[in-house]
């Protein structure tokens, strides 16, 4: 059992630091850090993530000693401010907030204004001379406590508030007077009691304990669990709980609250960026109920506080060497900083921030690569934009706030559940909401983009969308959303569920119809930053590419060769599928060779194009892998068409389909097994590769072909195929009078090959781990069918991740490590890489680096991600 569960901050105390995020959560660690560097932080204390973990594991019981430490923490706050919690004469109110080690904005619970009851509210009114403020705080507290702690729907309280405004004939909460709010307090209590089945608790100590429990419990809420799954956040103990003295932005026109970033989170420009509200509490800024003001207007409305805010935010950015996201409150002219954290930003903003902060001398290149850009940021940069921005102007229905840049096209849906369901059916959707809440994160993740009619640039929708790189238009007040009818109206246009719309998150435009998209363009900041990352990483990055066009795209993204060229993908183009089918239907070796001779020039031209697209770079070409039945039609109409085109009886086609049918084709007659039974296939492909290499080398281009034998399980299979390749090579070189250097290696994707890697490596010149099939065979999961149960496995924590997306280090990873170590023990010069989908997943890239691979290979669009992930893995190991 730990010796300490509570850490104090504020009023000259800072028991924690920014390095203690695992224990104090990001918020608690930063509150302690800010206290230590002299920022004006209201005093408070943090309950550790270890306490949360104990609570969850111990049937919602507090660990021994926690209650006493909480009371000691309260005394620290009381002594700092000269107030007493629960005392009506000098009342102290506190907030209770969550804070995990990794930022999860809005996913867990917060309760404000704890300590209020019928006596304390009178004391606050007497002390402040502001009866309206006191009862406004009280009704907010009942609403938030009821919703967060007892699960009473916020909509019930909101309905009562709206009814009051309707009765009074006003639109804004601020137009309600003290008597109105007193009445609301009574109504809110009745709502609470009706749904919670007990009276609203008046004991401040009971309020505090219930609120702490609610924050602990929110760690396992549906929205928090889903957010961690989406963002692959694992290994955390739970959330910390921060109990902090309340400061009030709703004490009148000399008070206010806001959220700001030290740089523009969409563009990265160096400017204080954010919003604030006068006479408001923090939740008002993000809720969208009132329209916030741009932060720049503070310079005229609160000139002294604005100048101080600039100084404090500059200090924070310099101290953390990172762009900061800051919450602040002004209470009757006094400025307080409530929170700082590394700001969520778009990919474009992340790159500009990194490059600018280095040029400004605020950080260095290594720190910028380590800390300022995430692999996911680079993924965002590849998002498309609209091809013809001017061309859609007459289709613009409305304009909101450009909350998260980029272009998105999809069918309108109005609930998060529908967004997830439609996405699962392969449809592209835009999620349309009045405002989003943490419960919507699943649908937000599934959507191409997000559109809200309320909310500002720092609303929930905006912050989450920017963090994920999804286009978002927020606060589009010109649209009227009708959830019941599943439609929205914009002027004279009505958009119903399923209608196509487009949004421009860079301009805030909502456009009717599906507008054409175009690929994104890389910036100078991208090129500069990637040069820094490349200078750090010791591991190569290649691309999986099957055509010259794919190869050229891969080179543009920084690929250093091809790690997987799948020859079978070429077989489906044009007339060559007829030659493939002729080869399959052939009833003799001579007939097969005749059909393969028709394929030879196609294959040779394909390989020559790829060699030209990647001069001087290694090209790993995998020989034919899928079973032959995949090249035949399985429906009657297709079989009849094949028979007609090829001039054979349809019965012959049906007979061949039946002959090739397998119960488990993924474990059947495929890969090297085809080459062993039909060596003429291997010979044709080897000839095409090497004749292309000779042809292109004669043009003065350096070619580096690597021929890869797929799916071996024994060294004898590999040797059989290697010998055919070598014999073919010698015939080609003798016939052309030119030799080309080439390698012959194998794909390690059968567990037995990994277990006997030392035998194989004695004969092979390189290994490439095909982790898609290796995962399939190691787990015994069919790649094509596992989607039926893997999401439930991840949700129920049977597996930490989908092993086809994130490399399973414990099982599959052990085979990879064993294969690498045994292979290199037998052949120290063995080149080792990976070409499964894991080659572009950041944590899997880190594992490949740790194992000592020479390179990773992934799809062209994930090459930049792998380049950065490899650099960060190297820095992490230092």
N, C-alpha and C positions, 0 to 999 in steps of 0.2 A: 504494500500500500504506500503511495507517495506521501511524503511528509507535508506537502503544501498543495492546496487546491486553489487558493485565492492569491492573486498578485495585484498590488496596489499601483495606481498611477495618479498623477496630478498633484498640485500643491507641493512641489518639491520632491515628490516620490516617483520613482520609476523602477519598479522591481523586475520589469521585463525589458526586452529589447527587440529590434526588428528581426534578429536571428532566431527568435523563439516562436515562429509561426506554428510549428507542429504542436506546441503545447498551448499557446495562447490564442491561436487563430490569427489570421492576417490582421483583423481589426484590433484585437487586443495587443498584439505585438507592436503595431504602429502607434496606438495610443500611448503605450509606454515609451516608445522611441521619441514621439513628438514631445512628450513631457520632459524627456531628458535634454532635448535641444532647445527648450524654452518656448515652445509654441503654447498659445493660450487655450489649453485643453481643460474642459470641466472635469473635476476630480471624479474618480470612480475606482472600480476594481474589476478584474477579469477572473472568471471561474474557468478552470482549465478543460481542455478536451479530454483529459484522463477522467475527470469527474463525469463528463457526458458518457464516455464509454462505460464507466461503472454503472451509471444510471440505466443505460439501455440493456446491459447484460444482467442486471440484478433486479429485474422485475420492477423498474421505476422506483428504486430506493436510492437515497443519497448515501455516499460513502461516509463512514464515521469521521466526525470532525468537521465536515463541510458546513453544517449549520452554524457552528461557532465561528468559523472563518468568515462566513457571510456577514455575521453580526459585527465582527471586527472590521470588515470592509466598510460596512455602513458607518461605523463610528469614525473611520478615517474621513469619509465624505462629510459627515456632520461637523467634525472639528475643523475641516478646511473651510467650510462656509458659515459656520456659526448657526447652523439650523438643526432641526431634529425631524427625523422621518416619523410621520404620524402625529406630530405636534401641531395643533391648530394655531398656536401663537407665532411660531417661527418655522413654518412648514418647509420640509424638503420633499421634493418630488424627484423621482428617478425614472430613467428609461432602462429597459432590459432588451438587449439586442444580441443577435447571433453573430458568429464570425468564425468560419472554418479556415483551415490553413491555406486553402485555395479559394479564390474569390468565386462566390456563387450568388450573383446579385439577385436579390428578391426571392431566393428559393426557400429561405428559412424565416423564422418568425421574429417579430419585433413588437414590443408593447411600450407605449409612451405614457407619461403622466401618472405612474404608479404612486400611491400614497394618498390619493384623493378619496374623500368620503364626505358625508353631509356636513361634518364639523370643519374639516380641513378646507373645503371649498370656501366657507365663510371667512376663515382666517386669511386665505389668499386674497379674497375680495377686499378685506379690510386693509391688508398690507399694501396692496397695489392701488387701491382706490379704483379698481376697474372690475366691476361686477360682471360685465359682459365677458371679459377675458377668463375669469374664474370658471364660469359655467360653460364657456366654450371648451376649455380644457377638460372639464368634467364629462361633457357629453362625448367628446372624442375618446376619452379613456374607457367609458362604458362600451362604446362601439368596438374599439380595438381589443379590449380584454375579452368581451363576449365572443368576438369572432375568432381570435387567436387561441384563447385558452379553452373556451367551452364549445367552439364550433358553431356558434350562432351566426347565421348568414349575415354578412355585411349588407346585403341587399335589403334586409328587413329594416335596418337602421337608416339606410339611405332612403328608403321609401318614406319613412316617417319624416325625415328631413325635407324631402321634396314636397310632401304633403303640407308641412308647415310653411314652406316658401310659397306654395300655391295659395294657401289660405291668406297669407299676408300680401299676396300680389307682388312678390319680389323674385328676382332671378338669382341673386348672389347670396352665398352664405353670410357675407359681411353685412348684408342688409337686415339681418335678424338682430333684434335687440336682446338685452339681458333677460327680460321676462320671457321672450320666445325661447331662449336657450334653457332657462329654468324649466319651462314646460317640456322641452325636449328631453331633459335629464329624467324627468318623471316617466315620460313615454318610453325612453330607452330602457329604464329599469324594468318596466312592465314587460317589454319585449324579451329582455334577458331572462326574467323569472319564468315567463311563459314557455320558453324553449329550453332553458337550462334546468328547470324544475326546482330551483332554489333561489332565494333572494340574492341580489348582487352583494358580494362580500365587502363589508365595511372595514375589516381589520387589515391595515396596511401590510402587516407581516404575512398574513395569509395570501394577500395579493401578490407579494413578492415571490413567495414559494411557488404559487401556481404558475406565475409567469416564467420563472426559471425552468420549471418542469416542462412548460409548453415549448420553450426554445430548445431544450434538450430533445424533446420528442419530435420536433420538426426536422431533426436530422434524418429520420426515417419516413418523412412525409412522401407521398407519391410524387410530388413535383420535384423534391430534392433528389430522390432516388433516380428519377428520370433524367434530371439535369446531369447528375454524375455519370449516368450511362452514356448520354449523348456526348459528353466531353471527356469520357474515359478517365474520370477522377477516381482513383483507387488508393487504398493503403492508408486512409486517414482514420483517426480514432473517433472523430465526431466533431461537433461544433463547440467552440468556447462560448461563454455567456458573458457579455459586458454589461455591468450595472453602473450607470453613470448619472451624475446630477443633471437634471433637466435645465436647459436654458431655453428661453421662450422667444420665438420670433413673432408671436401673435399678441404682443403687449401694446400694439398701437403703431402709429406711423413712424416711430423711431426704431422700430424693430422689423426684422425680416429674416428670411432664410433662403439658402440657395445651394446649388451644386455647380462646380466648375472644374475644368481641366486646364492644366498648365500649357497645353497645346491643343490645337484643333484635332479631335479624335477621328475626324473623317479625312482630313488632308495632311495633318502633321504640321501645319503652319504654326510658328511660334507666336501665339496670342492667347490671352486668357479667354477661355471659351466656356460659356455656360449660361445659366438662367437663375433668376431669383424672384421672390415674391415679397412684397411688403405686407406686414401684419399677417403672417402665415406660419404654420408649422411645416416641418420637412416633408411630410407625406403629400402636402398640397402641391409641391413642385412637380412630383412625378405622377400624381394621380390624374392630372389633366382636367380637374374640375375648374380651375382658374388658369388663365393664360399667363405663363411666366413672362418676365421681361428679360431681354438680352443683358448679359452681365455688364456690357459696356455702359449701360444706362446708370449703373451704380455710381459712376464717376461724377454725375451731376446730382443724383439723389442722395447718395451717402459718400461725399468726396473723401472725408477722412478715413472712413472704414475701407473704402475702395483702395486707397493708397496703401493702407496697412495690409489688406488682402494681397495686393500685388507683391509686397515684400515677403509676406509669409509663404505664399505659394512658390515664389522664386527660391526661397530657402529650402523648401521641401524638395523641389525638383533637383536642386544641386546636391542636397544631402543624399537622396535616394538614387541619383544618377539615372532617373527614369521619369517619363511623363507621369504626372499624378492626377488622380480623380479625387476631388476634395469636397466634403460637405461642411457648410459653415452656417452659423446663426448669428444674427445681430440682436442682442437684447438691450433695448433702451440705449442704443449707441455703443455698446460694448461688443466687440467682435470675438467670437469663439470658433475654434476649429474642432469639428466633431469627428472627423474621420479623414484619413488619406489612404490611398491604395494605388498600385500601379494601374493606370487608366486602360480600360479596354479600348482598342483602336482598330481601325481597318488595316488591311495589309498595306495600302498606299501610305497611310499615316505612320505605320510602324517603320517602314523603310526610310521615309523622310526624317522622322524623329531620330532614328539611329545615325543617319549620315550627318544630319545637322548637329546633333549633340557632340559628335566627334569633332566636327569642324569648329564648333564653339568652345572646344576644350573642356567640356563637361564630363566626358568619358573617353575611353580609348577604344580602338578597333576590336580588341579581344573582348572587352566587356560588352561592347555593342552586340557582337555576335552571340555572346553567352546569354545576354539578358533582354535585349530590346526588341528582338523579332522572333516570333514563334514559327515553326514550320507551317502551321495553319494559316498564318498571314500570307505566306507565299501562295498558298492554294487560292486564297481570295483574289489575288492579282490576276488569276487566269479566268476570272468570271467575265462573261461577255458584256458588251454594251450594245446600244441600239445602232443599227447600221445607218439609218437615215433619221437623225434627230429633227431636222427641219421638216421632213415629210409627214410627220405625224401631228404637227401643231394643230391642224383642224380637228383632230380626234381627242384633244385634251379635254377631259371632263371637269377636272378640278386640280388645284395645286395646294399641296400641304407643305409640311416641313421636310427638307431633305435629310432625313434622320440617319440613313446608312446608305452609302453610295453603291452604284451598280444598277444594272437593268434586270428586270424579272418579268417573265410572261407566264401566265397560267390562268386556270379557270377559277372563278371566284367561289370561295366557300366561306362559311360564316361561323364555324365552330372548329376548335382544335381537334376534336374527335374525327370530324369529317375530313379535315386536312390529312390526318394520319391514315384514315381508311382509303381515301382517294389516292394518296401517294403509294400505299401498299398495292394498289391496282395499277400502278404505272402511270398515273396521271400527274400532270404538273398543275399546281394550284397556287393561288394567292390567298393567304388568310386575311379576311376582312373582319375587323373587330372595332367596336366603339373604342375600347382600350384593351390592351392585353394585361394578363395577370400571370403570376408564376404558374398557375395551373395550366396555362396554354403552351408551356414550353415544348411539349411533344409535337403539337401541331405547328408551332413556329419552326421547329427543326425540319419538319416534313415539307413545309412550304418553300416555294421558290423565292417568295418575298412576302412582306407584311405591309398591310395598309390599315391605319387606324384613323378614326374621325376625331379622337381627342388625344391629348398628350403632347409633350414638347420634345425638345432635342435630348433631354435627359430622362425621358419616360422609360418605363420598363421595356416597351417594344424597341425603342431606339438603342438602349444600352445592350440588350441581349443580341439584337440584330447586328450591331457593329462588332460585338465580340465574335460572332459567328461568320461575319462577312456576308450577311444576307442583305439584299436591298430592302429598304424600309422607307415608307412615306408615312409620317405621323402627323397628328393634328390636322387632318384634312377635313376641316369643319364644314365645307360646302357639301359634303355627302351626308345623307340621312339614312341610317342603317335600320332596317326592320328585321330583327332576328326571327320573329315568328313567320314572316312571309319569305324569309331567306332571300332578301334582295336589298339593294340600296338605290337611292335616287340621287342623281347629281344633275341639278337643273331640270331639263326636260327629258333626260335619259334615265331609264330604269335598267339596272344591271341585276339579273337574277342568278341564283346559284347555278354554276356550270357555264356561265357566259365568260368569254375570254376577255381578260384585261391585261394591261401592262403597266408597270410602275417604273419611274426613273428616280432611284434613290439619291441621285446626285443633284437633281433639280427640284424634286418634290412633286413631279407631275404624275397624274393619274390619267392613263390613256385608254380609250376604248379599243378593244380588239387585240389580236396577237401581233405585235410588231416584230419585225425581223431583227435578229441579233447578229452581232459580229464578235469575233475574238478580241480579247483584250490586248493592249500593247504594253510591252515592258518599258519601264522608265529608266532614266540615267541613275536614279538612286538604286534601283534594282541591280543594275550592272555593277555599280560601285560596291554595294554591300556583298554581292555574291563573290566578288573578287576577294574580299576580306575572308569570307567563309572558306573559299577554296584554298587560300593560303594556309589555313589552319588544319583542314582535314587531311589525314594520311591515307584514306580509303577512297578508291575510285567509285565513280557513279556512271553507270551505263543505262541504256534504255531498252525496253522491249519494243521492237519495231519490225514490221513485216513488209513494208513497202518503201520505195525511195522517198515518198512524201513524208511518211512517218519518220524516217531517218533524218531528213532535213529538219523537221520540226524538233526532233530530239536534240540535234546539234544546236539549234537556236536557243534551247533551254539549258545548254551546257553539258550535254551528255558526252562522255568520253569513249564512246563505242556502243555497240549493241551487245547486250547480254543474252537476248533471246530473239531470234528470228524464226517464226513458226512457218515452215514451208507449206503446210497444208492449207493455210489461209489463202495462198496463191492459187490453189486448185479450183476455186469456185468462180474465178473471173472468166468472163467471156466464154469462148468455145472450149477452153481447156478442160472444163468439167466433162465434156463429151469424151475426151481422151482418157480421163480418169475412169469414167464408167466403162469405156471399152476395155481398159486394162483389167477392171474388176470382173467383167463378163468373160474374159478370155479363158479358154479351157486348156491352154498349153503354155509352156514357157516362151516359145517363139511368138505366140500371139500376144502375150503380155509385153514382151520386149518391143514388138512392133507398135503397140499402143504407147508405151513409155517413150519411144523415139519421137512421137508427136509432142509429148510433154517437154522433152529436153530443151528445145529452143526457148519455150516460154520461161522455164526455170532459169536458164542461163541468162536471159535478158533481165529477169527480175533481180538476180544476184548482182549482175554487173551494175544495174542502177543503184543498188544499195552501196556497193563498193565505191562508186563515184560520189555518192552523197556523203560518205564518211572517209575521206582520204586519210591514210595513215593511222586509222583507228581500228581496234580489234572488232571483228564481227563474228559473233557466235551464232551458227546456224544449226538449228535442231532438225534432224531428219524426221521423216513422217511419223506422227505420233498417234492420231486417232484411229479407231477401228474402221475398216473399209465400209461398213454398213452406213456410216455417217454421210457417205457421198452418194447414197442411193435414196430415191423417194420412197416413203413408206405409205403414202396414200394412193388409192387406186387411180385417181386422175393423174397424179404425177407419174405413176408407173406406166400408164398408157401413153402419156406424152413421151416419156423416155423411149419406150419401145418404138413409137412412130418415128422419132428423130433418128434413132440408131438403126432402124430397119431390122428389128428382131421381133420375134413373137412376144407378146406381153407375158406369156407363160414363162418364158426364159427369165424375164426380169423378176417376176414373182418368185420363181424358184431360187434365184440368186439371193434375193432378200431373205427368204426363209432359211437358206443355207448359212447366211452370215449372222442370223439372229443369235444373240447371246443373252443368258440370264443376267449376267453382271458384266456389261461391256467395259466398265472402267477397270476391271481386273481381267479382261479377256485378251483377245488376239489384237494387240495394238503395240505401238512403240517398237522396240528392237525385235520383238517377237515376229512382227511382219517382215522385218529385214532378214531374220534368220530363215524363215520359211520361203520368202521371196527375195533372194539376194539381188535380183535384177532391179528392184526398187532402190535399194541402197546404192547400187552401182550407178544408176541413172542420176540420182541426186548428187552423189559425190562428183560425177563427171560434170554436171551442170555448174556446181560450185567452183570447181577448179578450172574449168574452161573459161568461166567468167573472170576468175582471178587472173589467169594468164592474159586474157584480152585487155583487162583494165590496167594491169601492170605494164603492158606494152605501150600504153598511152602515157606512161610516166607517172602513174598514180601508185603510191605505196598501198598495197593491200595486205591485210592481216586476217585471213580466214581461220576460223576455229570451228571444226565440224563436231557436232555434239550428238552422241548416240543416246536416245531416250529410253527410260524405263528399265534399265538393266537391274537384275536381281542377283546375277552371278558374274564373276569375272570372265567366265567362258563365253557368256553372251557378248560381253564387250569385245573380247579378243576376236571372236568370229566377225563382228561388224567392222572392227578396226582393220582387220586383214583385207576385207573387201574394199575398204576405202583406200588403203595403201596401194593395193594392186591397181585400182582404177587410176589413182594419182600417177603412178609410174607410166601407165599407158598414155595418159593425157600429156605428161611432160615430154615423153618420147615423141609423140606425134606433133607437138607444137614446137619442140626444140627449146623450150623455156621452162625453168623450174620456179615454183613459188613456195615460200616458207608457209607452212600451215601447221595447225595443231589438231590432234584428235583427242577428245575427252568425252565425258559422260555427264548425264544429268542424274543426280542422286535424289531419287524420289520414292524408291522402294525401301522400306526399313532394312531389309537384308543387305542392300548395297551399302548402307551406312554402317551396319555392324561388321561388314567385311571390307571396309574401305581400304585397309592396308593391302589386301590382295589386289583390289581394283587399281589403286594408285600406283602399284608397281608396273602397271601396263598403260595407264592413262596419263595424259599431260595436263589435264585440268578437270576440276569438278565444278559443277554448278548445281546448287541445291534447288530442286523444284519443290518448294514448300507447300504448294497447293495440293499436289498429290501426296506428298509426304505426310501432311496433316490428315488428309482423308484416310490414308492407310494406317497411320499411327492411332488415330481415334476410332477407326471403324465407322466414320461418318461419311455418308454419301454427300458430296458437295451439292448435288442437285436437289437433295431432299432434306438436308439438315436445317434449312430455313424454317421448317415446320415446327421445330422444337428449340433451336438454339436461342431465339429471343427469350423464351421462358427460362431457359437455363441461366442466361445472364441475369435476368430480372430476379430470379430466386437465388442467385449467388452460387449456383452449382458450378458455373464457370465465371471467371472474372471478366472475360471478353469472348467475343466470337473468335474462335481460333483460326478461322479463315481470313480474318481481318488483322488480328494482332497475334504475332507468333507466340505459341505456347512454349515458354522457356522450359518449364518443368519437364515436359514430355518430349515434344517434337524438338525443342531446343537441345535436349540432351543428345538426340540422334545427330543433330547438326554439329554440335561440339565434338562428339565422339568421331564422327566421320572426318571432320577437319583434322583433328589431332592424329588419328590413326593414319589418315592419308598422307599427312606431311611427315610422319615418322618413317613411312616407307619410301616417300619421294619428297625430299626437302624442297625441290623446285616446283612442286605442285601448285598451280594457280587455283584459287578457290573463290567462288562467288555465289550469289543467290539470284534467282530469276523469277521466283514466285511473287505474288502480289504483295507479300510482306516487304519486298525490297524498297517500297516507297512509304512504308508506315514508320513514323519516327521512332517509336520505342523498339520496333523490330530492327531498324537500322542500327540503333545503339547496341543491340545484342550482337549483330553481325560484326560490328567494330570490336566488341569485347572478345569475340571468338577468334579474331585475327584474320578475317576474310580480306581478300585483295580488292573486291568491289561488290557493290550491290547493283541490281538492275530492276527497273520499274517502268511503268508507262511514261511516255514522254512528258505528260503534263505534271507528273509527280517528281520529275528529275530535280527541279529546284528545291523541293521539300527534302529529298534525300540528301542533297548537297549540304543544306543547312543542318539537318539532323546528324549527319556524320561529323560535321565540325563541332556541334554542341556535345556530341558523345565524347569526342576527343578532349574537349575542355573539361567535361564532367569528370573524366578519369584522371585529370592532373592533380 
